């Protein structure tokens, strides 16, 4: 499942639904351009950028209870940190697909 509904329910009880809706909107506004930047970094083999962007997207996704997506970005971050560029495009394609599913699930949740 692309979204951890228990974690989201916990966040709602702590922050309130209105605040979490604003956080979700900020996540969407921030993550879409970063995903595009990540693709460009992968295509141009800029490993430091891949590592930084993957780390940022991993953390933001985990904060929004998108654990599957956070794992995809963690895998990319790890590969870039180890200077293993051969699998990055495959991992990016997986992350991009997971991102679409996760965003859909997140929008449906609210």
C-alpha positions as MATLAB code, in Angstrom:
seq = 'XXXXXXXXXXXXXXXXXXXXXXXXXXXXXXXXXXXXXXXXXXXXXXXXXXXXXXXXXXXXXXXXXXXXXXXXXXXXXXXXXXXXXXXXXXXXXXXXXXXXXXXXXXXXXX';
ca = [
       0.000    0.000    0.000;
       1.484    3.356   -1.014;
       0.224    5.183    2.065;
       0.404    4.410    5.783;
      -3.119    5.364    6.844;
      -2.406    4.710   10.528;
       0.444    7.206   10.442;
      -1.756    9.766    8.667;
      -4.495    9.296   11.258;
      -1.908    9.903   13.981;
      -0.759   13.067   12.226;
      -4.351   14.272   11.950;
      -4.910   13.714   15.652;
      -1.707   15.628   16.479;
      -1.796   18.444   13.907;
      -5.437   18.606   12.907;
      -6.851   17.930    9.475;
      -6.614   21.534    8.222;
      -2.927   21.746    9.041;
      -2.208   18.392    7.465;
      -4.051   19.418    4.299;
      -1.770   22.481    4.091;
       1.288   20.274    4.698;
       0.097   17.925    1.957;
      -0.266   20.848   -0.455;
       3.242   22.053    0.385;
       4.556   18.534   -0.161;
       2.947   18.344   -3.592;
       4.172   21.800   -4.615;
       7.717   20.998   -3.479;
       8.016   17.390   -4.620;
       6.909   17.743   -8.242;
       9.751   20.081   -9.280;
      12.250   18.062   -7.243;
      11.158   14.898   -9.029;
      11.828   16.610  -12.371;
      15.221   17.799  -11.109;
      15.983   14.273   -9.944;
      15.252   12.881  -13.398;
      17.588   15.420  -14.981;
      20.307   14.618  -12.425;
      19.969   10.898  -13.181;
      20.066   11.491  -16.938;
      23.217   13.612  -16.642;
      24.835   11.331  -14.052;
      25.124   14.049  -11.399;
      25.456   11.700   -8.443;
      25.772   14.390   -5.769;
      22.526   15.976   -6.955;
      20.822   12.580   -7.145;
      21.887   11.857   -3.587;
      20.735   15.252   -2.256;
      17.405   15.279   -4.090;
      16.669   11.650   -3.208;
      17.407   12.376    0.438;
      15.086   15.387    0.455;
      12.282   13.508   -1.302;
      12.757   10.488    0.975;
      12.380   12.570    4.115;
       9.420   14.574    2.846;
       7.653   11.414    1.653;
       8.215    9.667    4.977;
       6.766   12.699    6.768;
       3.620   12.364    4.641;
       3.262    8.657    5.504;
       4.301    7.577    1.998;
       6.536    4.776    3.194;
       6.785    2.859   -0.107;
       7.793    6.022   -1.920;
      10.286    6.946    0.806;
      11.889    3.512    0.325;
      12.247    4.119   -3.422;
      14.038    7.395   -2.780;
      16.175    5.784   -0.062;
      17.318    3.176   -2.586;
      18.278    5.925   -5.034;
      20.078    7.882   -2.329;
      22.072    4.821   -1.331;
      23.060    3.973   -4.910;
      24.156    7.548   -5.603;
      26.136    7.709   -2.347;
      27.966    4.543   -3.377;
      28.635    5.979   -6.865;
      26.571    3.202   -8.463;
      24.929    4.959  -11.368;
      24.055    1.889  -13.437;
      20.711    1.250  -11.691;
      19.640    4.851  -11.093;
      17.368    5.193  -14.129;
      15.610    1.933  -13.292;
      15.164    3.120   -9.705;
      13.962    6.509  -10.921;
      11.310    4.912  -13.139;
      10.144    2.848  -10.158;
      10.089    5.956   -7.935;
       8.175    7.960  -10.539;
       5.517    5.247  -10.785;
       5.310    4.940   -7.021;
       5.064    8.736   -6.751;
       1.990    8.770   -8.994;
       0.307    6.023   -6.989;
       1.237    7.650   -3.690;
      -0.020   11.102   -4.677;
      -3.306    9.599   -5.866;
      -3.712    7.731   -2.569;
      -2.846   10.858   -0.603;
      -5.408   12.956   -2.483;
      -8.065   10.264   -2.019;
      -7.371   10.116    1.695;
      -8.396   13.752    2.211;
];
